[in-house]
Amino acid sequence: MRRFGYELTGAGRPPAGDFMRYTYVQETRTLLRRAQRLKDRWDRQREPNPVAAQLSSGRFAAGS
């Protein structure tokens, strides 16, 4: 940290319980982000074509 201009506070290492809690929360959030990205990708690949492509022979095109 000193290499980057930060001063150390002298607090030392966190207790093992705090470190384990941090690690658990970090991994949980990482897994949730990955699951959300996978779900989004899954949904994008299975969504129908754009609405304009589903119109039949200008049925609604005249009104716009």
TIZATI-190571 format. One record per atom (N, C-alpha, C): residue number from 1; residue in three letters; chain; x, y, z. Coordinates in nm, 3 decimals, m for minus. Atoms other than C-alpha are relative to their C-alpha. Example, Ala and Ser with C-alpha at 12.3 -4.5 7.8 and 13.67 -1.06 7.14 Angstrom:
ATOM  nr rest kette      c1      c2      c3
ATOM   1  Ala     A   0.089  m0.119   0.000
ATOM   1  Ala     A   1.230  m0.450   0.780
ATOM   1  Ala     A   0.090   0.120   0.000
ATOM   2  Ser     A  m0.082  m0.119  m0.006
ATOM   2  Ser     A   1.367  m0.106   0.714
ATOM   2  Ser     A  m0.077   0.109   0.073
This chain:
ATOM  nr rest kette      c1      c2      c3
ATOM   1  Met     A   0.082  m0.118   0.000
ATOM   1  Met     A   0.000   0.000   0.000
ATOM   1  Met     A   0.088   0.126   0.000
ATOM   2  Arg     A  m0.087  m0.118  m0.003
ATOM   2  Arg     A   0.286   0.236   0.069
ATOM   2  Arg     A   0.049   0.036  m0.139
ATOM   3  Arg     A  m0.043  m0.027   0.137
ATOM   3  Arg     A   0.395   0.198  m0.294
ATOM   3  Arg     A  m0.097   0.092  m0.071
ATOM   4  Phe     A   0.103  m0.078   0.067
ATOM   4  Phe     A   0.068   0.363  m0.396
ATOM   4  Phe     A  m0.035   0.128   0.075
ATOM   5  Gly     A   0.019  m0.126  m0.070
ATOM   5  Gly     A   0.093   0.652  m0.149
ATOM   5  Gly     A  m0.091  m0.006   0.121
ATOM   6  Tyr     A   0.086   0.014  m0.117
ATOM   6  Tyr     A  m0.125   0.512   0.132
ATOM   6  Tyr     A   0.086  m0.021   0.124
ATOM   7  Glu     A  m0.066   0.022  m0.128
ATOM   7  Glu     A  m0.018   0.528   0.493
ATOM   7  Glu     A  m0.069  m0.115   0.072
ATOM   8  Leu     A   0.058   0.111  m0.075
ATOM   8  Leu     A  m0.070   0.216   0.700
ATOM   8  Leu     A  m0.048   0.050   0.136
ATOM   9  Thr     A   0.057  m0.047  m0.126
ATOM   9  Thr     A  m0.286   0.259   1.009
ATOM   9  Thr     A   0.056  m0.075   0.120
ATOM  10  Gly     A  m0.052   0.078  m0.111
ATOM  10  Gly     A  m0.113  m0.005   1.217
ATOM  10  Gly     A  m0.104  m0.089   0.064
ATOM  11  Ala     A   0.108   0.080  m0.056
ATOM  11  Ala     A  m0.438  m0.192   1.272
ATOM  11  Ala     A   0.033  m0.149  m0.001
ATOM  12  Gly     A  m0.033   0.141   0.006
ATOM  12  Gly     A  m0.285  m0.524   1.179
ATOM  12  Gly     A  m0.101  m0.079  m0.080
ATOM  13  Arg     A   0.089   0.087   0.075
ATOM  13  Arg     A  m0.468  m0.820   1.036
ATOM  13  Arg     A  m0.136  m0.007   0.067
ATOM  14  Pro     A   0.133   0.013  m0.061
ATOM  14  Pro     A  m0.842  m0.858   1.086
ATOM  14  Pro     A  m0.012  m0.137   0.068
ATOM  15  Pro     A   0.022   0.130  m0.062
ATOM  15  Pro     A  m0.967  m1.138   1.311
ATOM  15  Pro     A  m0.046  m0.102  m0.105
ATOM  16  Ala     A   0.031   0.105   0.097
ATOM  16  Ala     A  m1.017  m1.471   1.134
ATOM  16  Ala     A  m0.150  m0.005  m0.030
ATOM  17  Gly     A   0.144   0.003   0.021
ATOM  17  Gly     A  m1.395  m1.458   1.183
ATOM  17  Gly     A  m0.046   0.109  m0.094
ATOM  18  Asp     A   0.036  m0.111   0.089
ATOM  18  Asp     A  m1.422  m1.118   1.015
ATOM  18  Asp     A   0.045  m0.029  m0.142
ATOM  19  Phe     A  m0.052   0.032   0.134
ATOM  19  Phe     A  m1.206  m1.235   0.727
ATOM  19  Phe     A  m0.086  m0.108  m0.067
ATOM  20  Met     A   0.085   0.106   0.055
ATOM  20  Met     A  m1.417  m1.550   0.681
ATOM  20  Met     A  m0.137   0.056  m0.040
ATOM  21  Arg     A   0.129  m0.062   0.032
ATOM  21  Arg     A  m1.738  m1.344   0.689
ATOM  21  Arg     A   0.012   0.081  m0.129
ATOM  22  Tyr     A  m0.024  m0.078   0.121
ATOM  22  Tyr     A  m1.594  m1.108   0.426
ATOM  22  Tyr     A   0.011  m0.092  m0.121
ATOM  23  Thr     A  m0.019   0.093   0.109
ATOM  23  Thr     A  m1.488  m1.401   0.208
ATOM  23  Thr     A  m0.133  m0.063  m0.040
ATOM  24  Tyr     A   0.131   0.060   0.027
ATOM  24  Tyr     A  m1.834  m1.560   0.237
ATOM  24  Tyr     A  m0.090   0.097  m0.077
ATOM  25  Val     A   0.084  m0.101   0.066
ATOM  25  Val     A  m2.013  m1.239   0.140
ATOM  25  Val     A   0.052   0.027  m0.140
ATOM  26  Gln     A  m0.058  m0.025   0.131
ATOM  26  Gln     A  m1.773  m1.177  m0.147
ATOM  26  Gln     A  m0.034  m0.113  m0.097
ATOM  27  Glu     A   0.030   0.114   0.088
ATOM  27  Glu     A  m1.821  m1.527  m0.290
ATOM  27  Glu     A  m0.149  m0.008  m0.032
ATOM  28  Thr     A   0.145   0.003   0.023
ATOM  28  Thr     A  m2.199  m1.509  m0.246
ATOM  28  Thr     A  m0.038   0.104  m0.105
ATOM  29  Arg     A   0.032  m0.105   0.097
ATOM  29  Arg     A  m2.216  m1.180  m0.436
ATOM  29  Arg     A   0.053  m0.034  m0.138
ATOM  30  Thr     A  m0.057   0.040   0.128
ATOM  30  Thr     A  m1.986  m1.312  m0.708
ATOM  30  Thr     A  m0.087  m0.104  m0.067
ATOM  31  Leu     A   0.085   0.104   0.056
ATOM  31  Leu     A  m2.202  m1.620  m0.757
ATOM  31  Leu     A  m0.134   0.056  m0.046
ATOM  32  Leu     A   0.127  m0.061   0.040
ATOM  32  Leu     A  m2.520  m1.411  m0.766
ATOM  32  Leu     A   0.015   0.082  m0.127
ATOM  33  Arg     A  m0.024  m0.077   0.123
ATOM  33  Arg     A  m2.369  m1.179  m1.029
ATOM  33  Arg     A   0.014  m0.093  m0.120
ATOM  34  Arg     A  m0.017   0.096   0.110
ATOM  34  Arg     A  m2.263  m1.477  m1.241
ATOM  34  Arg     A  m0.133  m0.063  m0.038
ATOM  35  Ala     A   0.130   0.061   0.028
ATOM  35  Ala     A  m2.607  m1.636  m1.208
ATOM  35  Ala     A  m0.090   0.099  m0.073
ATOM  36  Gln     A   0.082  m0.102   0.066
ATOM  36  Gln     A  m2.776  m1.309  m1.309
ATOM  36  Gln     A   0.044   0.019  m0.144
ATOM  37  Arg     A  m0.049  m0.014   0.137
ATOM  37  Arg     A  m2.551  m1.271  m1.613
ATOM  37  Arg     A  m0.039  m0.119  m0.086
ATOM  38  Leu     A   0.039   0.120   0.074
ATOM  38  Leu     A  m2.622  m1.630  m1.715
ATOM  38  Leu     A  m0.149   0.003  m0.032
ATOM  39  Lys     A   0.144  m0.010   0.023
ATOM  39  Lys     A  m2.997  m1.576  m1.674
ATOM  39  Lys     A  m0.030   0.104  m0.108
ATOM  40  Asp     A   0.021  m0.104   0.100
ATOM  40  Asp     A  m2.981  m1.254  m1.877
ATOM  40  Asp     A   0.037  m0.051  m0.140
ATOM  41  Arg     A  m0.041   0.055   0.129
ATOM  41  Arg     A  m2.789  m1.430  m2.155
ATOM  41  Arg     A  m0.100  m0.103  m0.049
ATOM  42  Trp     A   0.100   0.102   0.034
ATOM  42  Trp     A  m3.036  m1.719  m2.148
ATOM  42  Trp     A  m0.128   0.067  m0.052
ATOM  43  Asp     A   0.122  m0.071   0.041
ATOM  43  Asp     A  m3.331  m1.478  m2.170
ATOM  43  Asp     A   0.018   0.070  m0.135
ATOM  44  Arg     A  m0.025  m0.069   0.126
ATOM  44  Arg     A  m3.171  m1.276  m2.453
ATOM  44  Arg     A  m0.003  m0.096  m0.118
ATOM  45  Gln     A  m0.004   0.096   0.110
ATOM  45  Gln     A  m3.113  m1.587  m2.662
ATOM  45  Gln     A  m0.137  m0.057  m0.031
ATOM  46  Arg     A   0.130   0.060   0.020
ATOM  46  Arg     A  m3.471  m1.702  m2.618
ATOM  46  Arg     A  m0.113   0.100  m0.018
ATOM  47  Glu     A   0.106  m0.098   0.018
ATOM  47  Glu     A  m3.658  m1.375  m2.659
ATOM  47  Glu     A  m0.041   0.003  m0.148
ATOM  48  Pro     A   0.046  m0.002   0.140
ATOM  48  Pro     A  m3.869  m1.334  m2.973
ATOM  48  Pro     A   0.069   0.111  m0.079
ATOM  49  Asn     A  m0.057  m0.102   0.086
ATOM  49  Asn     A  m3.761  m1.127  m3.267
ATOM  49  Asn     A  m0.060   0.136   0.033
ATOM  50  Pro     A   0.057  m0.132  m0.025
ATOM  50  Pro     A  m3.819  m0.751  m3.258
ATOM  50  Pro     A  m0.146   0.008  m0.045
ATOM  51  Val     A   0.142  m0.011   0.027
ATOM  51  Val     A  m4.184  m0.647  m3.268
ATOM  51  Val     A  m0.025   0.035  m0.147
ATOM  52  Ala     A   0.020  m0.041   0.140
ATOM  52  Ala     A  m4.150  m0.483  m3.612
ATOM  52  Ala     A   0.009  m0.120  m0.093
ATOM  53  Ala     A  m0.015   0.117   0.086
ATOM  53  Ala     A  m4.044  m0.817  m3.759
ATOM  53  Ala     A  m0.120  m0.093   0.012
ATOM  54  Gln     A   0.114   0.088  m0.019
ATOM  54  Gln     A  m4.360  m0.983  m3.623
ATOM  54  Gln     A  m0.126   0.054  m0.066
ATOM  55  Leu     A   0.117  m0.058   0.063
ATOM  55  Leu     A  m4.602  m0.748  m3.800
ATOM  55  Leu     A  m0.024  m0.069  m0.133
ATOM  56  Ser     A   0.032   0.069   0.125
ATOM  56  Ser     A  m4.783  m0.903  m4.093
ATOM  56  Ser     A  m0.043   0.100  m0.107
ATOM  57  Ser     A   0.030  m0.076   0.122
ATOM  57  Ser     A  m4.785  m0.719  m4.428
ATOM  57  Ser     A  m0.049   0.143   0.028
ATOM  58  Gly     A   0.030  m0.141  m0.024
ATOM  58  Gly     A  m4.799  m0.363  m4.289
ATOM  58  Gly     A  m0.129   0.025   0.071
ATOM  59  Arg     A   0.128  m0.015  m0.069
ATOM  59  Arg     A  m5.106  m0.417  m4.076
ATOM  59  Arg     A  m0.002   0.119   0.094
ATOM  60  Phe     A  m0.008  m0.112  m0.095
ATOM  60  Phe     A  m4.991  m0.170  m3.813
ATOM  60  Phe     A   0.092   0.110  m0.052
ATOM  61  Ala     A  m0.096  m0.097   0.051
ATOM  61  Ala     A  m4.735   0.014  m4.023
ATOM  61  Ala     A  m0.071   0.126  m0.050
ATOM  62  Ala     A   0.071  m0.115   0.054
ATOM  62  Ala     A  m4.999   0.245  m4.174
ATOM  62  Ala     A  m0.034   0.101   0.109
ATOM  63  Gly     A   0.038  m0.089  m0.109
ATOM  63  Gly     A  m5.089   0.389  m3.834
ATOM  63  Gly     A   0.116   0.079   0.057
ATOM  64  Ser     A  m0.111  m0.070  m0.061
ATOM  64  Ser     A  m4.738   0.506  m3.751
ATOM  64  Ser     A   0.066   0.100  m0.090
